[in-house]
Amino acid sequence: MADEKTPRRGGRARVGTLLKTRDGRWQAQVTLADGSRKRLKPFPKGTSEAMARERAAYHAELAAKINPKKPTTTTTRELPDTPMGRWVKAWLDDRTARGYSGVRDNGSHYLLHIAPAIGEKHVRAWTRDDMRKLSAALDAKVQGKELAWKSAVNVWTTAGKMASDAAASKLDTIKCRDDNPAAGVRGPDRGDEVGEQCLYPSEFLKFVTCEEVPLKWRQLVALAIYLYPRDAELRALHCRDLDVEHRSTKITKALSKRTGEVKATKGRRNRTPTMEANIVPLVEALIEGRDPAELLVPWMVSEMARGLRRYLKRAGVDRHELHHRTPTTRPIRWHDLRATGITWMAVRGDDPLKIQHRAGHTDFTTTQRYIRLAEARREGFGEVFPVLPAALLTRRTHTPNARASVTTRSDSEQLRAPQDSKPSTPEPEATLTPGQEADEAQMLGQDLSKSATLSPRALPDESRAIAPDPVEQALSEALLRASRAEQWDAVQALTAELRARRADRAGVVSLEAERARRGKP
């Protein structure tokens, strides 16, 4: 058992206690705000000790800010042994067997909101008046600040699905009526939509060209925008899922950051979107020489949003709405990078149905939100999906388990390594600043502290980059200087020139050149 006590008071950061289960998995124990201690669910098998400590520290800090919930009664924790309780259990078991991921939420919706409004009446006896009563009760909870309007809509969706399955299920244990009592009944009122954030191309270039931001963070942000996967889909991508030759990405699964389990994509829709041309060099650099079965980005941590906002500020991307909450906006989240890529496609004028397919939207109204946003922002937006700087096309060997070869300091210091602390034994081929090394070590769960002694096996392979020709190198350097000076007109011109030159080297013939060759206007 690796024990690192969590203090109740004092200046030292809370890091929790790390335990080991009988089957060899790591388990965190944290201290709640009232001083009591709680053991969390064991981490998935294969979680390294360093990653487990990072997660334990995150949950320890979170637990210190949250007041413990009041003990719940048996009726709110378990389904009652009544005809309706047994029907709900059969319904939940059927949804679990069919692979739905929100079954736990469905059960909570019934126990906490549906049953109190309708009563223990069996679903076969539900009426339209019962559904109207539920809708009114949810509105009252929203108005009383007991429930968010989106949560009320989710509860209503659960009730509607229960009524629908009771009328149309293929299982005799669930089908118990011929009509759907929720059909035609108006659900709870919807509130104001909180807008998603979107980075402008100039802000993206400012971020990826900032040498004060760790290389892996810049690469991750580029992948999240140019491939536009969901967070769980990006975590589940293997090297073999990216076909550089045919410029395609196979998105068929998702990886839960909470349980570590592989599951179906949201909406269960597999897709193979075409890669943006300017992400191909980075993808090629990341997968070259690696095992096709290896995860593309195994170093992603559980909480990405806070790191993203921190590094955006470090790069000087400090637009107010990206970092502050307002009644209609919220600070940028990791998911907003996917929204950025989809918005860029809409700004470029891509076909709406193609956008829907690439994004994996099951409902076209979701795609329309991005199209409307693009229409409002298109003027002066900038050139989308710009050429990536050459400094980004560097691959470093991913060694998440190199910790075994490292003699480290205490784990609490490792987790809270000062961002500007300088390691006394730097990696020989590293091109990062000391602050970047500390940040990257924190992401990888490795220790590069002053007391670390690295064996040759623990050192990453020599960094390598895709070397452009001298003209491309000069253009890239000029692009970097222009970006630092915030000369965005020059950035746009240099980006277009660099894109054209790379396309020419790759043998890609532009439509204009082909028309000129054929003598067509």
Residue pairs with C-beta under 8 A, 6 or more apart in sequence:
1 18
1 19
1 20
2 18
2 19
2 20
2 49
2 53
2 411
3 17
3 18
3 19
4 15
4 16
4 17
4 18
4 53
4 410
4 411
4 412
5 17
6 14
6 15
6 16
6 17
6 30
6 31
6 60
7 14
8 31
8 35
12 412
13 57
13 61
13 412
13 415
13 416
14 30
14 31
14 57
14 60
14 61
14 63
14 64
15 53
15 56
15 57
15 60
15 411
15 412
15 415
15 416
16 28
16 29
16 30
16 31
16 56
16 57
16 59
16 60
17 28
17 29
17 30
17 37
17 56
18 26
18 27
18 28
18 29
18 49
18 52
18 53
18 56
18 411
19 26
19 27
19 28
19 29
19 39
20 26
20 27
21 27
21 42
23 45
24 45
25 42
25 43
25 44
25 45
25 47
26 42
26 43
26 47
26 49
26 52
26 56
27 39
27 40
27 41
27 42
27 43
28 39
28 40
28 43
28 52
28 55
28 56
28 59
28 60
29 37
29 38
29 39
29 40
29 56
30 37
30 38
30 40
30 56
30 59
30 60
30 62
30 63
30 64
31 37
31 60
31 63
31 64
32 38
32 63
32 64
32 66
32 68
33 63
33 64
33 65
33 66
33 67
33 68
34 67
34 68
36 68
38 63
40 56
40 59
43 51
43 52
43 55
43 260
44 259
44 260
44 261
45 260
46 260
47 55
47 260
48 400
48 401
48 403
48 445
49 403
49 411
49 445
50 403
50 411
50 414
50 444
50 445
50 446
50 447
51 301
51 400
51 445
53 411
53 414
53 415
53 445
54 301
54 302
54 415
54 442
54 445
55 302
57 412
57 415
57 416
58 302
58 303
75 111
76 111
76 112
77 111
79 85
79 86
79 88
79 89
79 107
79 111
80 120
82 120
83 122
84 115
84 120
84 121
84 122
84 123
85 120
87 122
87 123
87 173
87 174
87 176
88 107
88 110
88 162
90 171
90 173
90 174
91 162
91 165
91 174
92 103
92 106
92 107
94 165
94 169
94 171
94 174
95 103
95 106
96 103
99 263
99 264
99 268
100 106
101 263
105 154
105 158
106 158
106 161
109 154
109 155
109 158
109 159
110 158
110 159
110 162
113 134
113 137
113 138
113 141
113 147
113 155
114 134
114 155
114 158
114 159
114 162
116 137
117 133
117 134
117 137
117 138
118 126
118 130
118 133
118 134
121 130
122 176
123 162
123 163
123 166
123 176
123 177
124 166
124 176
124 177
126 163
126 166
126 181
127 181
128 181
128 182
128 184
128 185
130 181
131 159
131 163
131 181
131 182
131 185
132 185
132 186
134 156
134 159
135 156
135 185
135 186
135 187
135 188
138 147
138 152
138 155
138 156
138 187
138 188
139 152
139 188
139 189
141 147
141 152
142 148
142 149
142 152
142 188
142 189
142 191
147 155
148 191
149 188
149 189
149 190
149 191
150 191
152 188
153 187
153 188
153 190
155 188
156 187
156 188
159 182
160 182
160 187
163 180
163 181
163 182
164 180
164 182
165 174
165 175
166 174
166 175
166 176
166 177
166 180
167 175
167 177
167 178
167 179
167 180
168 175
168 180
169 175
192 327
192 328
193 328
194 328
194 329
194 330
195 328
195 329
196 335
196 336
196 339
196 373
197 321
197 322
197 329
197 330
197 331
197 332
197 333
197 336
197 339
197 340
198 336
198 339
198 340
198 343
198 373
198 377
199 207
199 225
199 317
199 322
199 332
199 336
199 337
199 340
200 381
200 382
201 344
201 381
201 382
201 383
201 384
201 385
201 386
202 382
202 488
202 491
203 312
203 317
203 319
204 221
204 225
204 340
204 386
205 386
205 389
205 479
205 483
205 491
205 495
206 315
206 316
206 317
206 483
206 486
207 213
207 218
207 221
207 311
207 312
207 315
207 317
208 218
208 221
208 222
208 388
208 389
208 392
209 389
209 391
209 479
209 480
209 483
209 484
210 218
210 314
210 315
210 316
211 391
211 433
211 436
212 314
212 315
212 433
212 435
212 436
213 311
213 314
213 315
213 436
214 311
214 432
214 436
214 439
214 440
214 443
215 392
215 394
215 396
215 431
215 432
215 436
215 440
216 299
216 396
216 440
216 443
216 444
217 307
217 308
217 311
217 439
217 443
218 392
219 282
219 286
219 392
220 297
220 300
220 304
221 308
221 337
222 279
222 282
222 388
222 392
223 229
223 234
223 279
223 282
223 283
223 296
223 297
224 234
224 334
224 337
224 338
224 341
225 337
225 338
225 340
225 341
225 344
226 275
226 276
226 278
226 279
226 282
226 341
226 385
227 234
227 249
227 273
227 275
227 276
227 279
227 341
228 273
228 338
228 341
228 342
228 345
228 358
228 359
229 237
229 249
229 251
229 338
230 254
230 265
230 266
230 335
230 338
230 360
231 257
231 304
231 334
231 335
231 338
232 254
232 255
232 256
232 257
232 263
232 265
232 266
233 251
233 253
233 254
233 265
234 296
234 297
234 300
235 254
235 255
235 257
235 295
235 297
235 300
236 253
236 254
236 255
236 262
236 295
237 249
237 251
237 295
237 296
237 297
238 292
238 293
238 294
238 295
238 296
239 286
239 287
239 290
239 291
239 292
239 293
239 294
239 295
239 296
240 292
240 293
241 249
241 250
241 251
241 252
241 296
242 248
242 249
242 250
242 275
242 283
242 287
242 296
243 249
243 250
244 275
244 280
244 283
244 284
244 287
247 274
247 275
247 277
247 280
248 272
248 273
248 274
248 275
249 272
249 273
249 274
249 275
250 270
250 272
251 265
251 270
251 271
251 272
251 273
251 360
252 265
252 270
253 262
253 263
253 264
253 265
254 262
254 263
254 264
254 265
254 266
255 261
255 262
255 263
256 262
256 263
257 300
257 302
265 271
265 360
266 360
267 360
267 361
267 362
269 360
269 362
271 357
271 358
271 360
273 357
273 358
274 358
275 283
276 385
277 385
277 503
277 508
278 385
278 386
278 387
278 388
278 499
279 385
279 388
281 388
281 393
281 466
281 502
282 388
282 392
282 393
284 466
285 393
285 394
285 395
285 464
285 465
285 466
286 296
286 395
287 296
288 395
289 395
290 398
294 398
298 398
298 400
299 398
299 400
299 443
299 444
300 443
301 307
301 443
304 334
305 331
305 332
305 333
305 334
307 443
308 332
308 333
308 334
308 337
309 322
309 323
309 331
309 332
312 318
312 322
312 323
312 332
313 323
321 329
322 331
322 332
323 331
323 332
324 331
325 331
338 359
339 370
342 355
342 358
342 359
342 367
342 370
343 370
343 373
343 374
343 377
344 384
344 385
345 354
345 355
345 358
345 370
345 384
346 352
346 355
346 370
346 371
346 373
346 374
346 375
347 374
347 377
347 378
347 381
347 384
348 384
348 385
352 364
352 367
352 368
352 371
355 367
355 370
355 371
356 364
356 366
356 367
359 366
359 367
359 370
361 367
374 381
382 488
382 492
383 492
383 495
383 496
386 491
386 495
386 499
387 479
387 495
387 498
387 499
387 502
389 476
389 479
389 480
390 465
390 466
390 468
390 472
390 473
390 476
391 465
391 476
391 480
393 465
393 466
394 431
394 463
394 464
394 465
395 463
395 464
395 465
396 460
396 461
396 463
397 460
397 461
398 444
399 444
399 446
399 458
399 460
400 444
400 445
400 446
402 444
402 446
402 458
402 460
403 445
403 446
403 447
405 454
405 455
405 457
405 458
406 446
406 447
406 452
406 453
406 454
406 455
406 458
407 451
407 452
407 453
408 414
408 447
408 449
408 451
408 452
409 447
409 449
409 450
409 451
409 452
413 449
414 441
414 442
414 447
414 449
415 442
417 438
417 441
417 442
417 447
417 449
418 438
419 435
419 438
419 439
420 434
420 435
420 438
421 434
421 438
421 449
421 450
422 434
422 450
423 434
423 437
423 438
423 441
423 448
423 449
423 450
423 452
424 450
424 452
425 448
425 452
425 453
425 454
426 434
426 437
426 448
427 437
427 448
427 454
427 459
427 460
428 459
429 460
429 462
429 463
430 437
430 463
431 463
432 440
437 448
438 448
441 447
441 448
467 473
468 476
468 502
469 505
471 501
472 498
472 501
472 502
472 505
475 494
475 497
475 498
475 501
476 498
478 490
478 494
479 491
479 494
479 495
479 498
482 488
482 490
482 491
482 494
483 491
500 510
503 510
515 521
